[in-house]
């Protein structure tokens, strides 16, 4: 494909997974377009952790460096959104700007979005002293009085994990009834020293732009400096559904059935990063993108050779 709107690969999503796939493809001399709507999941966070050599880097800086790197290899990036897709041999993607592009392979790296529990004040502090992942934030909030907002029985696990970083942890049952806690849950919580607090959380207490407490519906305030709150993950899987990719149901939403490289059940359609699963941290998302990019290059090479294209 040599026309302006024809590409070998279009990558939908300019986060860690999409940029990593594009980097490999660019270095493989593949004509590649990245369509980035500019909505990274980790935008509320001031820093990202656990990425070897990039520990503590801000998400914005990480993405800026990634964009510079793919540009070195001729990869195009546009700030736009894919609003429709179809497949008739090649893939056709319609952008919000009105542009239509075609590609032999399509990588969906659109990630997911977080829907926070509707507790007043929670969203405003998310990524600061309201956090969701101890591996992402635990070190930074270590040894502080910690709360965990229970929105499902899985929150027990989150509270137990939090004790690795703080010995002062309270589990606010909020949307979880005491009867939903199993005997094993109660034993583990007691052994870990987690205080179980029944009752609905009505809001947060702040002072000088920092969290100071959690207020219950009965007016009781528990002094806390950090609160773990698990968002509901909403996969951005619309494009995969439109193209007929088979999905699998998980406790965290519907994600595509993929092989170890990221190929979906639709030939030429790939998923990477949080578009392929809930638990992909930035470093894992980048790895998924790399793997998909390398596999796509190989697929293109062999297809051309089988067609007699030198």
N, C-alpha and C positions, 0 to 999 in steps of 0.2 A: 504494500500500500504506500503510495507516494503522494496522494492528494492531501490537501491541507487538513481535512477532517478524518483521514484514514490513518489508523495506528495499528501496530502489532498488538499492543496491550494498552488498555485503559484501566487505571487504578482509581477506584472510587473511595476517597478518604485519604487525608493527608496527615494522619497520625503516625505513630511509631511503626505500625505494621505496613501501612501504605507506602511510607517513605523508604522503608527498608526494602520492600519488594521493588520499588522503582529504582533504587540505587543499584541493585543487582542487575536489573534489566538494562539500565543505562550503561553500565559497565560491560554488558554483553552486546552492546551496540544495537539494541532493540528500540524501535521508535515507540516511545512511551509517553502517555499523558496521565497526569495526576489531576483529578478533580476534587478540590478541597473546599468543603462548605465552611471550614473554620470554626468547628464546634468541638474542640477536644474535651474529652470526659474529665481530664485532670486539671482543667483551667482554674478551678477554685484554689488549687494547692500552690503554695509559694515555692515548693521544692518537690523533687522526687527522690526516692531513696532506693537502695538495693541494686542499682544498676552499676556494675563494676566500671570504674573510671569516670562515671557520671554522677556519682552519689552526691546529692545536695544541689544539683543543677536545677534551675527553674524549668518547668515544662515549656514555657514560651521560648527560652533560650535553646533548649534541646531541639524544638521544632525548627527554629530559625537556622540552626547549624545544619539540620537535615536537609532543609530546602536548598541551602547553599551547596551542599555536597551533590545532590542529584542534578543541579543545574550544570555542574562541571562536565557531566556526561551527556548533555543534550536533552535531558528529560524536561518536558514542558509541564508547568503547573499553572492551573487556572483556579481562581477563587470563584467557585460556582457550585451549583447543586444539580445532581442528576434527578430529574423528575419522572422519567419514564425509561424503560428499557425493553428491548425485544431481541429475539434471536431468530434469524433466518440465514443459516450458514454462519455469517459473522454476527457479532453483537452490534446493536444500534442503541446509543444512549442519547436521550434528549436532555439538554441542560436548561436550567431556569432562564438563562439569558436568551434562549431560543436557538442556540447552536445545536446541531446534531453531529455526533461523532461515531465512527465505526471502529471496531477492533476485532482481531481474531480471538483474543482472550480477554476476559474481564475479571479483575480482582475486586472483590467487595471487602473493603476494610473500613466500614462505616461505624464500627464499634457499637456502643450502647449508650443510653442515657440513664441517669439516676433520678428516681422519683423518691424524694425524702418524705418521711412521715410528717403529717400536717401538724406539727407542734410549733406554736408561735416562737419565732426567734431562731429556729433550727437552721433554716436555709441560709440566713445571713451569716452564720458562723461556720458553715460547712467548709472544711478544708483548713480551718484555723484551729480552734479548740473544740469544735465538733468534728470528729473524724470517723472513719469507717474501717480502717485496716491497720492492725497493729504492726504488720511488717512494713507498711508505708510510713507510719507516724509514731509507732510505739517508743522508739528511742528518744524522739524529741519531747515526748510527754511522760517520760519515765519518772517514777517515784511521786507523781502528783496524785492527789485525790481524784479518783476516776469513777465515772458512771458508765453504765451500759443501758441503753434504751431497748427494752425487749419488745420486738414487733412480731416475733414468732418463736416457737420452741428452739430454733437454731440459735437464738440469741444467748442461750446458755453456753454454747460453745464459745461464742465471742467473749463472754465474761470470763470464762476459764482461761482463754488465751491471754486476756488482758493482765492476768495476774503474773505473767512472765515479766511484765514491765512495771507493775505497781502492786504493792501489797495492800493497798486501800482501795478496794473495788466494791461498788454497790450495783446490784442488778435491779433496775427499775422495771417491774413487770409490765406496766403500761397496758399493752394489748394482750398480754398473756395471763391467763388465770392460774392461780396457784395449783389448781387441780391438773393443769397441763404438764407440770413438772413431774418427772418420773422419780422413783426412789433413787435410781442411780444418779439422776441430775442433782438431787438434794444432797446425796452423800458427797459427790464431787465438789459441789459448791461449798459445802461445809469444810471439807478437807482443804480446799484452796483458800479458805478464809473470806469468801465472797458473802457480803451481806445482801439478803434478798429483801427488797422493798416493795410490798404490794401497793396497788393503787395507780390511777392514771396520772401521767405527767401532763401538767397544764401549760408549762412554759419554762423558759430559762431566766436566770437572774444574772445580770451583768453589772460590771462597774469598771469605769475607765477603759472601755472597749475590750473587756476580757470576761470570760465566763467565770462566775463565782458560785453559782448554785443551780440546782434543779428544783423547781416548784411543783408540788403535787396539786391535784384538784382540791384537796381539803385544806390547802394553804400552807402545808408543811414545806419548809425549804431545807434541802440537803446541800451542804456546802460541797461543791465539786469544782475542780479546775479544768477538767476535760470530760467530754462525753462521747462515747462510741455510739453511733447510730447507723444501722445498716439500711441503705437505700434499697428500694425495689428496682431491680435491673430490668430495663425495657430494651430488648434487642432491636437494633435498627435493621430489620430483616425484610423490609418491604421489597427491595430489589430482588432478593433471593426468591421470595414468594412469587413475584411476577414472572420470573424466569423458570419457575417450576421445580426449584431445588427441593429435595426431600428434607424435611425438618425432623428433629428429635425433641421430645419434650423433656425438660429438666426442671428441678425445683426452682430454677432461676430464669425460666423462659424457654422459648423455642429457638434452637440453634440448628444450623445445617449439618446434615450428615456429610462428613468429609473423610478422605483418606489421610494417611500420615503426612502428606505433602500439602494438604489444604484444598484438594480438588473436591468439588461437590458432586452430586449425582448428575449434574448437567455438564456435558463435555465442554471444556474451555472456560467454565465458571469456577472461580476460586474464592475462598473465604479465608481471611487472616485476622489476627488480633481478636478483639472482643466481638467481632462479627462471627467468629467461629466458636466462641465459648465465653463463659462468664468470668473465669478466674485468670485471665491473661494480664499479668502485670506488664509494665512498659518493656522490660527486658525480654519477657516471653513473647510479647506482641512483635517486637523487632525480629526475634528469632523466627517466628511464624512467617513473617513477611519475607525474610531472607530465603527460607526454604521454598516458599511458593514461587518467588522470583526465579530461583535456580531451576526449579522443576518446569516452569513455563518456558524458559529458554531452551531446555532440552526437548520439550514437546514440539516447539516451533521448528527446531533444527531437524528433528526426525521427520516431521510432516513434510517439510520442504524437500528433504532428500527422497522420501517416498514418492513425491510428486514429480521428481526429476528436476527440482530447482537447485542450482548449484549454490 
